[in-house]
Amino acid sequence: LHTPMYFFLAQLSCLDICYLSVTVPKILENLMVGTTGISKTGCATQMFCFLFFGVAECFLLVAMAFDRYVAICYSLHYTIILNSRVCKSLVAGTYICGTAVGLVHTIITFSLPFCGLTINHFFCEIQPLLELLCGNTSSSEIQVIAVAVFAIVSPFLLIIYSYICIISTILKMSSAERQWKAFSTCSSHLLVVILFYGTGSSMYLHPKSSYSSSVDKLLSLSYTVVTPLLNPIIYSLRNKEIKGAL
């Protein structure tokens, strides 16, 4: 299990656990105890952590796509290209991006005046907070879209490019068995990408005029709770080596 792929999987598992720890405890507290209050500092901290882990996971999925690209397109040089230093640098880059986006977005949002104290949501999420801002919020909307483009669209385009190269290489393989084996190594990652980016893009890449609190809550639960819980199941069920190790 000492390969780049499993190193990235370990990082993904850690991010998923941290991602769940940001939202799930507060959701359970609201449901079971009935405590719905949170301080402004607590809300800002929750928002930063939510953005940090979410953006880091977006870019980690890019690193994992690059891992699959190298494994299939340059299989003989896989461990040379993706050596320990490169893998650690890629992961460090994901955390740097997460920190930058989390800090900038949180500082800008909480430096603006709020006209309300009640968030119509399970936790301190971006869209519900925009509803509480005073005056014209168009600049804040642009800020959210800019963050979404950087954290969702850009990584997704890099993943698409990786898979175009991967599919091109697979189609050139001589036997159907080799093609299927190569594609099966990417299927788990591809499914996780579709789940994570699909729900994330539907949340943040739409105008405020089409915002619906009920739909927003459903989508938030999907990508903050359901998707992180499904990730280890998807990889475990589809990867024979992981099942053998377990």
N, C-alpha and C positions, 0 to 999 in steps of 0.2 A: 504493500500500500504506500510505499515511499516514492510516489511519482507526482509530477506537477498537478495532474488532475485531482488527486486526492488531497493535495495541499489546498487547492482552491475550494474543494468541497468542504474541507474543515473550516475554512474561512466563511463560506456561505452558511454553514450550520451555526457558527458563532453569531453572525449577523442576524440570522433569523431569530435566534434566542433573544438577542438584545432588542431586536425590533418588536418582538412580542412583549418583552418586559416593559416597554415604554407605554403601551396602550392597554394591555389586558388587565393589569392590576387595578387601574382606575375604572375601567369598565365594570369589573366585578364588584368593586367597592360601591359604585353607583347603584348597581342592581341589587346587591345583597344587604348593604348597610343603609343605603339611601342617602349617603353623603354625596352631594353634587357640587360642593364649593371647591375652588382652587385659587390660590393666590396668583397675583400677576407674575411674580418671580417663578412660581411653580409652573405656570402656564408657558412662560417663555422657555424654561428649561425643558419641558416636555416637547415643545415645538422644535427646539434645537436638536434634541436627541432623535426625534421622529425624522427630521430632515437629514441629519447626519447618517443614520443607519440606512434610510431609504435610498439616498443618493449614492452612498458607498456600495450598496447592493446593485444598483443600476450599473455602475462601472465595473464591479466585480464580475457581473454577467458578461461584460465585454471581454474581460481578461480570460474568462472561461471559454468564450467563443474563439479567442485567439489560440488558446490551448488546443481546442479541437481542430482548428485550422492547421496548426503546426503538426499535430499528430497524424492528420490524414494527408496533407499536401507535402510534408517534409518528414515523413515517418522515420527515416533512417537517421535524421539529425535531431529527433524530438528532444532527447535529454540534453543534447549539447546546446540547442537554441534556448530551451526553457530550463536553464540551470537554476540553482538555488537563488543566486543573486538576482536574476531576472524576475523570478516568481515573487520574491520579497519586494522588489521594486514596484511591480505591478500592483500588489496588494497595498503597499504604502501609498501609491498614487490614488487608489480608490478612497482611502481614508482622508487624504489631503483634500480631494474634491468634496467629500462629504462634510468635512469641517468648514471649508470655505463657504459652501452654499448655506449650511446651517447657520453659521455666524452672521453672514451678510443679510440673509433673509429675516432672521429673528431680530437683529438689531434695528433694521429699517422698519419692520412691522411694529415693534413695540416702542418705537420713538414717535409714532403717530398717535393722535388723540382718539380715544374710544368714546362713543356716545352711549354705549350699553354695557351691562355687566353680566348678561346671561348669554352663554354660548349654546346654541341649539345643536349640540353634538355630543358624542361620547367622550371626546378628548379635545385638546387644543389643536385643531386642524386648521389649515390655511384658509380655505374657503369660508367657513363659518366666522372666522376672525375678521375677514374682509367685510362681512355684513355689519360688524359693530363699529367700523371706522366712520368718523365724522366727515361730512362734506363730500367732495368729489373724490372717488376712489379709482379713477381711471389709471392714474400713475401706479397704484398698487396692483391693479389688474395686469398692467404691462409688465410689472416686476414678476408676478407669478408666472406669466406666460414665458418670460425670458428664462426664468429658472427651469421651467418645464422643458423648454427647448434644449437647454444645456444638459439637464439631468435625465431627460427621457428621449427626446428626438435624436440628439447627437449620438449617444451610446447605441440606440436602436439601429441607426444607419450604419454604424461600424459593425454591428452584429450581422446585419443584412449583407454587407459587403463580404464578411468572413464566410457566410453560408453560400454566397454565390460562388466563391472560389472553391469551397468544399464540394458543392454539388457538381461543379465543372470537373473537378478531379475524380469524383466518384463515377461519373458517367464515362470517363475514359478507362476505367478498370475493365479488365478482360472478362471476368466471370460475374454472374449475377450473385453468387455466394459472397464474393469479396465486396461487391457493392452493398449488399444488405448488411454485412458485418460492419462496414465502415459507417453506414448511415445509422445503424442501431446505437453506435457509440455517441451519436449526437442527439438522439431522439429525446432523452431525458432533459438535456439542457434546452432544447428547442421548446419543449412543453412548458418548462419553467419560465422561459422568456415570454412566451405568449400569454401566460397567466399574469405575470407581474407587470409587463409593459401594457398589456391590454386594459387592465383595470386602472393602472396609473394614468395612462393617456386619456382615458374616458373621464377621469376626475379633473385633470388640470388643463387639458387642451380644449376647452370649450369656453365661450363667452359667459360673463356673469349673468347676462339676461336669461340664459337657459339653466341657471342654477336651481336645483330642487333639493331641499334639505333631506327629504326621505330617500331620494335616489342617492344622494351624497353619503348618507349613513350606510346604506347597503353596500356601495362601492368601497367605502372606507373599511368596513368589516371584511370585505373580500380580500383586499390587498394587504391589510395590516394583521389579520388573524388567519384567514383561511389559507392564503397562498404560502405564508411561512410554515404552516403546519403541514401542507401538502408536499413541500419541497423534499424533505427527507424520505417521504413515502415514495414519491416519484422516482428518485434515484435508487432507493433500495430495491424496489420491485423490478426495475428495468436493468439493473447491473448485476450480473452473475457474480462478479468478484466481491462486491460488497456483501451479497447474500452469503457467499462462501465464508467470508471473514466473520460474519455474525454467527 
